[in-house]
């Protein structure tokens, strides 16, 4: 239809142009026929493309110039004709530029209107325009979809039909208050807002209000967002928080039970050790009996003094930290500490079953289980766990700059690092830094170092440090059993690694362990 109208208009312009040209040719003395050319140019304002205006403008200029050369009787008449056509030429040029300007201005207005319409039609929020009486004037497609009404059902109705019946009285007061003191604002602070669909279904919404005045009439724009999913998420988050609190309480009870069991078993082990020590003189005569006694002693002391302490501390620290993370953004942190707690409990169960004593090492019952893991992640995990056991102002710094993969027994490697860091913490003063470093070893494998600024070890004591129950002369008043380094070396033997200890009294200690990249 539009194309047919354009063709008709183009034909009309052509007719005006041709008619004007013919009349000018037949009656050269009558310059007012140039008006037909101007009319043709002005009519092109209704044609979409500018080249039609330029075409008829150029033709009109050419025809006016040609007409000025038509011969008339008398020089004065001919000169007068030239002046008349010169005036017409100016009018034709001005008309051409005027039409081009009007068409450009119209296209700009049309583009702005299309952009506003696209913004209104394709907005994902529901947009409703009401007048000062609360009657709906206009809705966008998203609003129709939101309330499930047809295109002709809402315009002209009051906005109250979209509000649940129980809120009508309060909504009328709020609406009147807004009309008296209009402002751009968000509704629903500290309270829940609900809307009603065509079938009567209610759903939670968030509403933002704006206003403008046109011809002394107030119009209100409401931007409506369906927040049903957000409310579901909030309820789910609240339920999860309650579950987390319950899990935290269960973990605390479990921790208390485990501590009681460990204390009970430690007491039993101490009594057993006392009985064994009493019978040691009788067993010294037989070498096999003495070896058995030492194995039992190592088994009991290592379990009570070393193996149970770290997982229990991990459970306690994680349970404490869990209570601090209460927002949605802290879910990852909560999951992390829940996992650490579960891992520590699992580790404790493994200790109760597999590491009751160093005697199992002697009997060959411990076998390394190789698996690939990220070395830097392990250092970070151990550092976080041991930092909670550090003295005042002691900081544990780990250095591991790349994502190295190590194929070994992660549990044994972790126990080695825990033992070394535990010694560094115990034998270092408050405020002294502790460093743990990792780097690749030339030829394959990795080197791990633990450095401290503690009391150090004398040259006389260093040669006995890897013996069971041996303690340095300057460590008598510090809690410990003398099994830590002995266990570390036994673990390293299983992992095909080695250990080297460098220390000086009052200057600190550096422990270097080497691990193959993959155990055979």
MINU-33288 format. One record per residue (C-alpha): residue number from 1; chain; x, y, z. Coordinates in pm, whole numbers. Layout:
<nodes>
n chain X Y Z
NUM A X Y Z
...
</nodes>
This chain:
<nodes>
n chain X Y Z
1 A 0 0 0
2 A 282 238 93
3 A 473 152 -223
4 A 164 224 -438
5 A 119 566 -276
6 A 486 647 -335
7 A 453 560 -703
8 A 141 778 -738
9 A 318 1069 -570
10 A 624 1022 -789
11 A 398 1025 -1098
12 A 228 1344 -976
13 A 565 1517 -929
14 A 667 1410 -1278
15 A 344 1547 -1425
16 A 395 1884 -1250
17 A 753 1902 -1376
18 A 667 1813 -1737
19 A 363 2042 -1741
20 A 565 2333 -1608
21 A 840 2271 -1866
22 A 589 2261 -2154
23 A 405 2574 -2037
24 A 732 2764 -1997
25 A 828 2665 -2348
26 A 490 2775 -2490
27 A 464 3093 -2283
28 A 818 3206 -2201
29 A 698 3546 -2090
30 A 501 3394 -1800
31 A 756 3293 -1540
32 A 496 3199 -1278
33 A 481 2853 -1441
34 A 805 2791 -1244
35 A 572 2747 -946
36 A 481 2402 -1078
37 A 847 2300 -1046
38 A 852 2427 -687
39 A 533 2233 -610
40 A 692 1914 -753
41 A 997 1964 -529
42 A 780 2026 -222
43 A 575 1712 -289
44 A 893 1499 -269
45 A 889 1565 104
46 A 645 1274 122
47 A 886 1039 -60
48 A 1121 840 161
49 A 1448 873 -29
50 A 1641 1199 -71
51 A 1754 1123 -426
52 A 1401 1197 -556
53 A 1423 1546 -407
54 A 1770 1597 -554
55 A 1650 1465 -893
56 A 1351 1697 -921
57 A 1557 1983 -778
58 A 1826 1933 -1042
59 A 1563 1904 -1321
60 A 1390 2218 -1199
61 A 1719 2413 -1191
62 A 1801 2293 -1543
63 A 1453 2384 -1675
64 A 1461 2728 -1512
65 A 1805 2800 -1658
66 A 1690 2675 -2001
67 A 1376 2887 -1986
68 A 1582 3196 -1925
69 A 1734 3158 -2274
70 A 1403 3151 -2458
71 A 1387 3433 -2718
72 A 1140 3718 -2675
73 A 1079 4030 -2879
74 A 1269 4323 -2738
75 A 1581 4325 -2529
76 A 1405 4473 -2228
77 A 1153 4192 -2220
78 A 1430 3932 -2247
79 A 1626 4092 -1966
80 A 1314 4104 -1753
81 A 1255 3733 -1825
82 A 1608 3647 -1710
83 A 1555 3833 -1381
84 A 1223 3656 -1323
85 A 1375 3314 -1389
86 A 1674 3402 -1170
87 A 1432 3467 -886
88 A 1256 3136 -963
89 A 1596 2963 -965
90 A 1668 3092 -614
91 A 1326 2974 -496
92 A 1381 2628 -655
93 A 1721 2586 -486
94 A 1587 2704 -151
95 A 1286 2472 -184
96 A 1517 2180 -260
97 A 1734 2246 47
98 A 1425 2307 260
99 A 1272 1971 161
100 A 1602 1789 224
101 A 1628 1952 569
102 A 1267 1868 657
103 A 1316 1505 552
104 A 1636 1480 759
105 A 1458 1630 1060
106 A 1165 1392 1013
107 A 1398 1090 993
108 A 1569 1199 1316
109 A 1232 1232 1492
110 A 1118 900 1350
111 A 1441 731 1467
112 A 1395 869 1820
113 A 1035 749 1822
114 A 1139 402 1705
115 A 1406 381 1974
116 A 1161 484 2245
117 A 904 239 2112
118 A 1163 -41 2097
119 A 1268 37 2454
120 A 905 25 2565
121 A 808 -286 2367
122 A 1117 -495 2439
123 A 1175 -405 2804
124 A 1185 -715 3025
125 A 1021 -523 3310
126 A 649 -459 3310
127 A 574 -91 3241
128 A 232 61 3320
129 A 130 422 3256
130 A -163 561 3461
131 A -330 899 3477
132 A -397 1112 3785
133 A -715 912 3858
134 A -533 581 3867
135 A -667 461 3534
136 A -440 256 3312
137 A -345 443 2996
138 A -76 224 2841
139 A 105 -108 2905
140 A 402 -270 2738
141 A 397 -636 2620
142 A 594 -747 2926
143 A 318 -610 3153
144 A 47 -797 2958
145 A 253 -1115 2987
146 A 319 -1056 3357
147 A -49 -1019 3448
148 A -178 -1257 3173
149 A -435 -1012 3033
150 A -523 -955 2668
151 A -418 -634 2485
152 A -765 -475 2514
153 A -857 -580 2870
154 A -653 -344 3088
155 A -646 2 2921
156 A -911 222 3081
157 A -933 9 3398
158 A -806 125 3739
159 A -473 4 3864
160 A -652 -145 4167
161 A -759 -449 3965
162 A -392 -559 3962
163 A -368 -534 4343
164 A -483 -818 4574
165 A -816 -738 4743
166 A -669 -736 5094
167 A -434 -449 5002
168 A -691 -224 4826
169 A -757 6 5122
170 A -389 68 5195
171 A -306 101 4825
172 A -567 375 4774
173 A -413 578 5058
174 A -61 526 4926
175 A -168 625 4573
176 A -338 943 4691
177 A -31 1032 4896
178 A 192 982 4594
179 A -29 1202 4373
180 A -12 1478 4633
181 A 369 1458 4665
182 A 495 1280 4351
183 A 859 1176 4331
184 A 1073 912 4161
185 A 1120 632 4410
186 A 1118 257 4475
187 A 820 111 4658
188 A 821 -172 4907
189 A 1110 -86 5142
190 A 1088 -299 5458
191 A 768 -468 5337
192 A 657 -719 5075
193 A 450 -610 4773
194 A 218 -844 4584
195 A 32 -821 4254
196 A -260 -1022 4114
197 A -286 -1195 3777
198 A -603 -1232 3573
199 A -678 -1574 3725
200 A -643 -1430 4079
201 A -297 -1574 4142
202 A -81 -1351 4362
203 A 295 -1311 4318
204 A 562 -1092 4484
205 A 680 -785 4294
206 A 921 -495 4318
207 A 785 -161 4195
208 A 965 161 4096
209 A 759 476 4035
210 A 821 779 3816
211 A 601 1064 3698
212 A 572 1346 3446
213 A 323 1620 3362
214 A 169 1686 3022
215 A -83 1965 2959
216 A -122 2013 3336
217 A -210 1645 3380
218 A -12 1410 3604
219 A 92 1073 3462
220 A 258 800 3671
221 A 490 533 3530
222 A 524 207 3724
223 A 811 -34 3653
224 A 714 -380 3782
225 A 950 -677 3832
226 A 837 -1029 3925
227 A 1063 -1136 4215
228 A 909 -1479 4271
229 A 1238 -1655 4201
230 A 1427 -1416 4431
231 A 1183 -1488 4715
232 A 1223 -1861 4658
233 A 1599 -1819 4671
234 A 1574 -1621 4996
235 A 1356 -1890 5154
236 A 1593 -2161 5033
237 A 1889 -1964 5171
238 A 1715 -1930 5507
239 A 1649 -2305 5515
240 A 2011 -2375 5428
241 A 2127 -2141 5701
242 A 1912 -2326 5952
243 A 2052 -2656 5826
244 A 2403 -2514 5855
245 A 2340 -2408 6213
246 A 2216 -2758 6289
247 A 2525 -2911 6123
248 A 2748 -2674 6320
249 A 2582 -2778 6643
250 A 2617 -3146 6551
251 A 2985 -3091 6474
252 A 3037 -2922 6809
253 A 2874 -3215 6987
254 A 3079 -3459 6780
255 A 3395 -3265 6861
256 A 3313 -3276 7232
257 A 3246 -3651 7213
258 A 3570 -3711 7024
259 A 3770 -3509 7273
260 A 3616 -3707 7557
261 A 3697 -4036 7383
262 A 4053 -3927 7310
263 A 4099 -3817 7670
264 A 3960 -4145 7793
265 A 4182 -4348 7561
266 A 4482 -4134 7646
267 A 4423 -4203 8013
268 A 4398 -4573 7939
269 A 4716 -4558 7731
270 A 4902 -4376 8005
271 A 4800 -4639 8255
272 A 4909 -4906 8010
273 A 5242 -4730 7961
274 A 5293 -4719 8334
275 A 5230 -5092 8358
276 A 5464 -5159 8068
277 A 5737 -4943 8221
278 A 5701 -5133 8547
279 A 5756 -5463 8368
280 A 6046 -5333 8153
281 A 6312 -5463 8392
282 A 6175 -5817 8362
283 A 6162 -5794 7983
284 A 6516 -5656 7937
285 A 6657 -6008 7955
286 A 6488 -6105 7629
287 A 6569 -5889 7326
288 A 6246 -5979 7152
289 A 6041 -5876 7457
290 A 6222 -5542 7473
291 A 6157 -5478 7104
292 A 5790 -5557 7157
293 A 5777 -5315 7451
294 A 5933 -5034 7241
295 A 5688 -5098 6960
296 A 5393 -5078 7199
297 A 5530 -4761 7355
298 A 5575 -4595 7013
299 A 5225 -4702 6909
300 A 5055 -4553 7215
301 A 5256 -4232 7241
302 A 5238 -4144 6870
303 A 4861 -4190 6860
304 A 4797 -3988 7175
305 A 5052 -3708 7131
306 A 5069 -3647 6757
307 A 4814 -3811 6532
308 A 4488 -3701 6701
309 A 4573 -3339 6779
310 A 4572 -3189 6427
311 A 4234 -3324 6299
312 A 4062 -3227 6622
313 A 4204 -2874 6595
314 A 4084 -2858 6234
315 A 3730 -2957 6336
316 A 3725 -2698 6615
317 A 3860 -2413 6398
318 A 3627 -2491 6107
319 A 3323 -2513 6336
320 A 3418 -2175 6486
321 A 3465 -2013 6144
322 A 3137 -2157 6012
323 A 2936 -1948 6257
324 A 3088 -1627 6113
325 A 2970 -1683 5756
326 A 2599 -1594 5749
327 A 2546 -1425 5411
328 A 2475 -1571 5068
329 A 2813 -1458 4939
330 A 2986 -1669 5210
331 A 2835 -2001 5090
332 A 3164 -2102 4924
333 A 3352 -2034 5248
334 A 3097 -2236 5447
335 A 3123 -2524 5203
336 A 3501 -2507 5227
337 A 3504 -2531 5608
338 A 3236 -2802 5611
339 A 3455 -3001 5374
340 A 3759 -2940 5595
341 A 3564 -3060 5896
342 A 3442 -3371 5718
343 A 3793 -3442 5592
344 A 3934 -3400 5943
345 A 3671 -3638 6088
346 A 3746 -3889 5815
347 A 4116 -3846 5883
348 A 4057 -3902 6254
349 A 3866 -4224 6182
350 A 4153 -4338 5962
351 A 4395 -4259 6243
352 A 4188 -4463 6488
353 A 4195 -4759 6250
354 A 4527 -4736 6065
355 A 4765 -4528 6278
356 A 4717 -4657 6630
357 A 5092 -4672 6668
358 A 5427 -4646 6508
359 A 5425 -5021 6550
360 A 5226 -5055 6227
361 A 5518 -4895 6048
362 A 5743 -5158 6200
363 A 5503 -5433 6098
364 A 5478 -5300 5741
365 A 5101 -5250 5757
366 A 5111 -4897 5611
367 A 5125 -4874 5234
368 A 5137 -4542 5047
369 A 4845 -4476 4812
370 A 4964 -4268 4519
371 A 4738 -4007 4360
372 A 4799 -3685 4169
373 A 4727 -3360 4355
374 A 4814 -2988 4339
375 A 5116 -2924 4562
376 A 5042 -2553 4607
377 A 4683 -2626 4715
378 A 4814 -2869 4979
379 A 5060 -2608 5113
380 A 4779 -2352 5135
381 A 4553 -2602 5314
382 A 4820 -2700 5568
383 A 4916 -2336 5626
384 A 4555 -2238 5701
385 A 4509 -2531 5940
386 A 4834 -2472 6131
387 A 4790 -2094 6146
388 A 4507 -2149 6395
389 A 4757 -2328 6625
390 A 5026 -2061 6597
391 A 5139 -1852 6893
392 A 5062 -1483 6927
393 A 5179 -1284 6623
394 A 5333 -1590 6463
395 A 5265 -1594 6089
396 A 5311 -1891 5860
397 A 5409 -1790 5506
398 A 5402 -2038 5220
399 A 5578 -1990 4888
400 A 5453 -2187 4588
401 A 5422 -1986 4267
402 A 5311 -2247 4012
403 A 5044 -2516 3978
404 A 5277 -2813 4027
405 A 5127 -3163 4031
406 A 5273 -3425 4263
407 A 5188 -3794 4242
408 A 5230 -3931 4593
409 A 5028 -4015 4905
410 A 4866 -3681 4989
411 A 4777 -3793 5341
412 A 5135 -3888 5429
413 A 5278 -3570 5273
414 A 5029 -3363 5470
415 A 5121 -3543 5796
416 A 5489 -3472 5727
417 A 5424 -3099 5679
418 A 5196 -3085 5982
419 A 5463 -3242 6203
420 A 5735 -3005 6078
421 A 5515 -2694 6114
422 A 5404 -2810 6459
423 A 5768 -2831 6569
424 A 5842 -2488 6417
425 A 5550 -2336 6610
426 A 5645 -2502 6939
427 A 6014 -2414 6928
428 A 5974 -2054 6797
429 A 5894 -1753 7013
430 A 5586 -1534 6973
431 A 5601 -1305 6671
432 A 5863 -1514 6491
433 A 5780 -1586 6123
434 A 5767 -1939 5985
435 A 5821 -2013 5617
436 A 5733 -2313 5405
437 A 5867 -2322 5051
438 A 5827 -2547 4748
439 A 6036 -2562 4433
440 A 6118 -2816 4162
441 A 6423 -3034 4212
442 A 6679 -3052 3929
443 A 6634 -3385 3756
444 A 6271 -3428 3868
445 A 6071 -3419 4189
446 A 6022 -3138 4440
447 A 6203 -2983 4737
448 A 6004 -2865 5039
449 A 6161 -2648 5310
450 A 6035 -2542 5652
451 A 6230 -2256 5809
452 A 6190 -2099 6153
453 A 6369 -1857 6385
454 A 6335 -2076 6693
455 A 6568 -2196 6965
456 A 6769 -2412 6727
457 A 6939 -2749 6784
458 A 7294 -2814 6899
459 A 7540 -3018 6694
460 A 7544 -3289 6965
461 A 7166 -3331 6953
462 A 7127 -3326 6572
463 A 7273 -3674 6523
464 A 7004 -3829 6750
465 A 6699 -3629 6640
466 A 6552 -3902 6417
467 A 6554 -4158 6698
468 A 6225 -4227 6872
469 A 6162 -4048 7202
470 A 6480 -3841 7171
471 A 6459 -3471 7260
472 A 6723 -3198 7252
473 A 6875 -3071 7571
474 A 6726 -2722 7521
475 A 6372 -2859 7464
476 A 6318 -3031 7798
477 A 6067 -2772 7919
478 A 5870 -2768 7593
479 A 5583 -3009 7546
480 A 5656 -3303 7315
481 A 5734 -3674 7296
482 A 6035 -3684 7064
483 A 5849 -3887 6800
484 A 5780 -3615 6542
485 A 6098 -3633 6334
486 A 6114 -4009 6375
487 A 5767 -4042 6219
488 A 5855 -3792 5946
489 A 6158 -3996 5839
490 A 5960 -4321 5840
491 A 5694 -4160 5619
492 A 5960 -4030 5383
493 A 6105 -4379 5354
494 A 5764 -4500 5237
495 A 5742 -4210 4989
496 A 6095 -4272 4857
497 A 6203 -3930 4982
498 A 6479 -3791 5205
499 A 6522 -3532 5480
500 A 6803 -3297 5578
501 A 6809 -3079 5891
502 A 7030 -2771 5939
503 A 7024 -2579 6267
504 A 7223 -2374 6513
505 A 7145 -2275 6870
506 A 6954 -1947 6885
507 A 6946 -1905 6507
508 A 6658 -2130 6403
509 A 6619 -2446 6198
510 A 6582 -2531 5830
511 A 6437 -2871 5739
512 A 6465 -2977 5374
513 A 6278 -3275 5234
514 A 6299 -3410 4883
515 A 6016 -3600 4718
516 A 6013 -3776 4381
517 A 5766 -3645 4124
518 A 5599 -3985 4126
519 A 5641 -4278 4364
520 A 5691 -4623 4217
</nodes>
